[in-house]
């Protein structure tokens, strides 16, 4: 019997459509001689659907019609239950409630409610093997503020930054502007803390632009980060594959941008009118860099992956200041667009072998986790000597015991 891979995609995210493209690429790369694939599409309002119609990208032009060709499904948050259930029995007179049993899950959910650890928490509760970062590393990798704090603490270079909430901005705007101008000056880059794909990101060269960009970013997130902008910058990306104890780094790419910062169109539409995915964006592979700089970027990418305790395949984006040759880690994408397959193909690992590796990593981690202790077999309620009130130390007359 072949291993059944559940590929989850879509989701309640501003990167919904890009997730669909990445998942379609991944599904087409999976070796059908070794694996069965169950696509699970999560709509923008959070409902789950499965069906073969999800495998045709043209069907997504009319979502209601697509969903009519599919079945709504769900998983129960019960440890050890790997079944995918029909929300309604299949057919009017059918009593069949189980759509299939999944053996391993590959999440291809970009952005919020997927790449940020939310979905991974569901999978952890069920205990099913899955590829990619766990809840903690996903959350830390997605939040640009937390990520930079961790990287800086571990000696990994990041640009100067400050951060605040949207409520702080509206209550203390003048004070925050003064802090930014005194500590960093212009130009700066403003970003929502927990989004990707360059959504809500903009640069500011004066106070008026700063205010406009912060207000735009606050439409997408409650936490905002403002970073020093390297003007003579070169953006370089490196993919990392494995786990935090054993990993490999890919060749480097240099994305080609058409504006001050890499835009959504640059990344996913290849300068055209049709979305194509990350592999279609203009880029140089391998990046034209000195050998020593290439090695240092690969080292920093690996260290970023390691200190964030990442797993599966990620992409680390760095900035090179061409005026000083200094290198800064910009961010990590724990579920990168197109799963960075094009970087691994350039490194010598085909897309089907990349998917093999992700399945292997998922099963390996699940085996290791099964060897850890998560609960004790003893029932303290059945043991003598405990407090009559059930509280450690005991409580009498509403007052804690002393001593």
C-alpha positions in Angstrom: 0.0 0.0 0.0 1.3 3.4 -1.0 1.9 6.2 1.5 -1.0 8.7 1.3 0.2 12.3 1.4 -2.3 15.1 2.4 -1.3 18.4 0.8 -3.0 21.3 2.5 -3.2 24.7 0.8 -5.1 27.9 0.3 -6.1 29.2 3.8 -7.2 32.4 5.5 -4.3 34.4 4.2 -3.4 37.3 1.9 -1.1 34.7 0.2 -4.0 32.4 -0.6 -3.6 32.3 -4.4 0.1 31.8 -4.2 -0.4 28.9 -1.9 -2.6 27.3 -4.5 0.1 27.6 -7.2 2.8 26.2 -4.9 0.7 23.3 -3.9 -0.2 22.5 -7.5 3.5 22.4 -8.3 4.3 20.2 -5.3 1.5 17.7 -6.1 2.6 17.4 -9.7 6.1 16.7 -8.5 5.2 13.8 -6.1 6.1 10.4 -7.5 2.7 8.7 -8.1 4.4 5.3 -8.2 5.4 5.7 -4.6 2.6 7.9 -3.1 -1.1 8.6 -3.2 -1.9 12.3 -2.9 -5.0 13.8 -1.3 -5.4 17.5 -2.0 -7.1 19.5 0.8 -8.1 23.0 -0.1 -8.8 25.5 2.7 -11.1 28.3 1.5 -10.7 32.0 2.4 -13.4 31.5 5.1 -11.7 28.4 6.6 -13.7 25.5 5.2 -11.8 22.3 4.0 -12.5 20.6 0.7 -11.1 17.6 -1.2 -11.5 16.3 -4.7 -9.7 15.7 -8.0 -11.1 19.0 -9.4 -8.6 20.8 -7.1 -5.8 19.6 -9.3 -6.7 21.8 -12.2 -5.6 25.4 -11.7 -8.1 26.6 -14.3 -10.9 25.6 -12.0 -9.9 28.3 -9.4 -11.3 31.0 -11.7 -14.8 30.1 -10.4 -14.5 29.0 -6.8 -18.2 28.3 -6.1 -18.3 26.0 -9.2 -15.1 24.4 -8.1 -16.4 23.7 -4.6 -19.6 22.1 -6.1 -17.3 19.5 -7.6 -15.6 18.7 -4.3 -16.5 17.3 -0.9 -16.3 19.3 2.4 -14.1 17.5 4.9 -12.5 17.9 8.3 -10.1 16.2 10.8 -10.9 15.5 14.4 -8.5 17.0 17.0 -8.0 13.6 18.5 -4.5 12.2 19.0 -3.8 9.3 16.7 -6.9 9.8 14.4 -5.4 10.4 10.9 -8.7 10.1 9.1 -10.1 12.8 6.9 -13.9 12.8 7.4 -16.7 14.0 5.2 -18.7 16.8 6.7 -21.8 15.2 5.2 -22.1 11.5 4.3 -21.1 11.0 0.7 -24.3 10.6 -1.2 -27.9 10.9 0.0 -28.2 7.2 1.1 -24.5 6.7 2.0 -23.3 6.0 5.5 -19.7 6.5 4.5 -18.1 9.1 6.8 -14.4 8.7 6.2 -12.9 10.1 3.0 -9.5 8.6 3.5 -6.7 8.0 6.0 -3.7 10.3 5.7 -0.2 9.0 6.5 1.7 12.2 6.3 0.8 15.9 5.7 2.7 18.5 3.7 1.4 22.0 4.5 1.8 24.4 1.6 0.0 27.3 3.4 1.8 30.6 3.0 1.3 33.4 5.4 -1.1 33.9 8.3 -3.1 31.0 9.7 -0.8 28.5 8.1 2.9 29.4 7.9 2.7 31.1 11.4 2.2 27.8 13.4 -1.5 27.9 13.6 -2.1 25.0 11.4 0.9 23.1 12.7 -0.6 23.3 16.2 -3.6 21.3 14.8 -1.3 18.7 13.3 0.6 18.4 16.6 -2.6 17.9 18.5 -3.5 15.0 16.1 0.0 13.6 16.2 0.2 13.0 12.5 3.6 13.2 10.8 4.1 16.5 8.8 6.8 18.2 6.9 8.1 21.6 7.9 8.6 23.7 10.9 6.7 23.0 14.1 4.4 25.4 15.9 7.2 27.3 17.8 9.7 27.6 14.9 6.9 28.6 12.5 5.6 31.3 14.8 9.1 32.7 15.5 10.0 32.5 11.8 6.9 34.3 10.7 7.0 37.1 13.1 9.7 39.5 11.9 10.1 41.1 15.3 10.6 37.9 17.3 12.8 36.5 14.6 15.2 39.4 14.6 15.3 39.3 18.4 16.4 35.7 18.3 18.9 36.2 15.5 20.5 39.2 17.2 20.8 37.3 20.4 22.6 34.5 18.6 25.1 36.9 16.9 23.5 36.7 13.4 23.6 40.2 11.8 20.3 42.1 11.2 19.7 45.7 10.3 18.7 48.2 13.0 15.0 48.2 13.7 12.3 49.3 16.0 8.7 48.1 16.5 5.4 49.1 18.0 1.7 48.1 17.9 -1.0 49.9 15.8 -2.5 51.2 19.1 0.8 52.6 20.2 1.1 54.3 16.8 -2.2 56.1 17.1 -1.6 57.0 20.8 2.1 58.0 20.6 2.7 58.8 17.0 4.9 61.9 17.5 7.0 60.1 20.1 7.5 57.1 17.8 8.3 59.3 14.8 11.0 61.1 16.9 12.5 57.8 18.0 12.7 56.6 14.4 14.2 59.8 13.1 16.8 60.1 15.9 17.8 56.4 16.0 17.7 55.4 12.3 16.9 58.4 10.1 15.6 58.0 6.6 15.1 56.0 4.5 13.4 53.2 6.4 11.3 50.2 5.4 7.9 49.6 7.1 6.5 46.1 7.3 3.6 44.3 9.0 5.3 42.0 11.4 3.7 38.7 10.4 3.1 38.8 6.6 5.1 37.7 3.7 5.1 38.2 -0.1 5.9 41.9 0.2 2.3 42.6 1.2 1.9 45.9 3.1 5.6 46.7 2.8 6.8 50.1 1.7 9.8 52.5 2.1 9.7 56.0 3.5 12.2 58.8 2.8 10.4 61.5 4.9 7.9 61.9 7.7 4.8 62.1 5.5 5.8 58.8 3.7 6.5 57.2 7.0 3.0 58.0 8.3 1.4 56.7 5.1 3.3 53.5 5.1 2.7 52.7 8.7 -1.1 53.3 8.2 -1.0 50.9 5.2 0.9 48.2 7.2 -1.5 48.5 10.1 -4.3 47.4 7.8 -2.7 43.9 7.8 -1.2 43.5 11.3 -1.3 44.8 14.8 2.5 44.8 15.2 4.6 47.0 12.9 8.4 46.9 12.3 10.4 49.8 11.0 13.9 48.9 9.7 16.9 50.9 8.5 16.9 50.7 4.7 20.2 49.7 3.0 20.2 51.9 -0.1 22.9 50.1 -2.1 21.4 46.7 -1.4 21.6 43.4 -3.2 19.0 40.8 -2.2 20.2 37.2 -2.1 18.2 34.1 -1.2 19.3 30.7 0.0 17.2 27.6 0.7 17.9 25.2 3.6 16.7 21.6 3.7 16.8 19.2 6.7 16.4 19.7 10.4 18.2 22.0 12.9 20.8 19.3 13.6 21.5 18.2 10.1 20.8 20.3 7.0 22.1 21.3 3.6 22.1 24.7 1.9 21.3 25.4 -1.8 23.0 27.5 -4.4 22.1 31.2 -4.1 19.7 33.3 -6.2 19.5 37.0 -6.7 15.9 38.2 -7.3 15.6 41.0 -9.8 13.4 43.8 -8.5 11.8 46.6 -10.5 11.3 49.0 -7.5 13.2 49.9 -4.3 12.0 46.7 -2.7 11.0 43.4 -4.2 7.3 43.6 -4.9 4.5 41.0 -5.0 4.5 41.3 -8.8 8.3 40.8 -9.0 8.0 37.7 -6.9 5.0 35.9 -8.2 3.9 37.3 -11.6 7.2 37.4 -13.4 6.4 40.9 -14.6 3.4 39.6 -16.4 -0.4 39.7 -15.9 -0.7 36.0 -14.9 0.4 34.6 -11.5 3.1 31.9 -12.1 4.6 31.3 -8.7 8.0 32.1 -7.2 10.0 30.1 -9.8 8.8 32.4 -12.6 10.2 35.6 -11.0 13.2 37.2 -12.7 16.4 36.1 -11.0 20.0 35.1 -11.4 20.8 31.5 -10.4 23.5 31.1 -9.2 24.0 34.6 -7.9 27.1 36.3 -9.2 29.1 36.7 -6.0 32.6 36.1 -4.8 33.2 32.6 -3.5 33.9 33.7 0.1 30.7 35.8 0.2 28.7 32.9 -1.2 30.0 30.6 1.6 29.3 33.2 4.3 25.7 33.7 3.1 25.2 29.9 3.1 26.6 29.8 6.6 24.3 32.5 7.8 21.3 30.9 6.2 22.1 27.6 7.9 22.6 29.3 11.3 19.3 31.1 10.9 17.6 27.7 10.2 19.4 26.2 13.2 18.8 28.8 15.9 15.1 29.0 15.0 14.9 25.2 15.2 13.5 24.9 11.7 12.6 21.7 9.8 11.8 20.7 6.3 12.6 23.3 3.5 12.9 27.0 4.2 14.3 30.0 2.3 16.5 32.6 4.0 16.6 36.0 2.4 19.7 38.2 3.1 20.7 41.7 2.2 24.2 42.7 1.1 25.2 46.3 1.5 27.2 46.9 -1.6 28.8 50.0 -0.2 30.4 48.1 2.7 30.0 44.4 1.7 28.2 43.7 5.0 25.6 40.9 5.0 22.4 41.0 7.0 19.8 38.3 7.4 16.4 39.9 6.4 13.9 37.1 7.0 13.2 33.4 6.8 10.3 31.9 4.9 9.4 28.6 6.6 7.1 27.6 3.7 8.7 29.3 0.8 7.0 30.0 -2.5 7.2 27.0 -4.9 8.9 25.3 -1.9 12.1 26.7 -3.5 12.3 23.7 -5.7 14.1 25.7 -8.4 17.0 26.4 -6.0 17.3 22.7 -5.2 17.1 21.7 -8.9 20.0 24.1 -9.5 21.8 22.4 -6.6 21.3 19.0 -8.1 18.1 17.7 -6.3 15.1 17.2 -8.5 11.6 18.3 -7.4 10.4 14.7 -6.9 13.4 13.9 -4.7 12.8 17.1 -2.7 9.2 15.8 -2.0 10.7 12.4 -1.1 13.0 14.2 1.4 10.2 16.1 3.0 8.2 12.9 3.5 11.3 11.2 5.0 11.9 14.2 7.3 8.3 14.2 8.5 8.4 10.5 9.4 11.8 10.7 11.0 10.7 13.6 13.3 7.5 11.7 14.3 9.6 8.7 15.3 11.8 10.8 17.4 8.9 12.6 19.1 7.3 9.2 19.9 10.4 8.5 22.1 9.8 11.5 24.3 7.7 11.6 27.5 4.6 13.8 27.2 2.6 12.5 30.2 2.9 10.1 33.2 0.9 6.9 33.6 0.1 7.7 37.3 -3.2 9.1 38.3 -2.6 11.5 41.2 -6.3 11.4 42.1 -6.0 7.7 42.8 -2.9 8.2 45.0 -3.1 8.7 48.7 -1.5 11.6 50.6 -2.8 14.4 48.4 -4.4 17.6 49.6 -8.1 17.2 50.4 -8.8 20.4 48.5 -6.9 19.3 45.4 -4.5 22.2 45.6 -0.7 21.8 46.1 0.0 23.0 49.6 -3.6 22.9 50.5 -6.0 25.8 51.2 -8.1 26.2 54.4 -10.8 28.8 55.0 -10.0 30.5 51.7 -6.4 31.3 52.9 -3.2 29.6 51.7 -1.3 27.5 54.2 1.9 29.1 55.6 5.3 27.5 55.9 
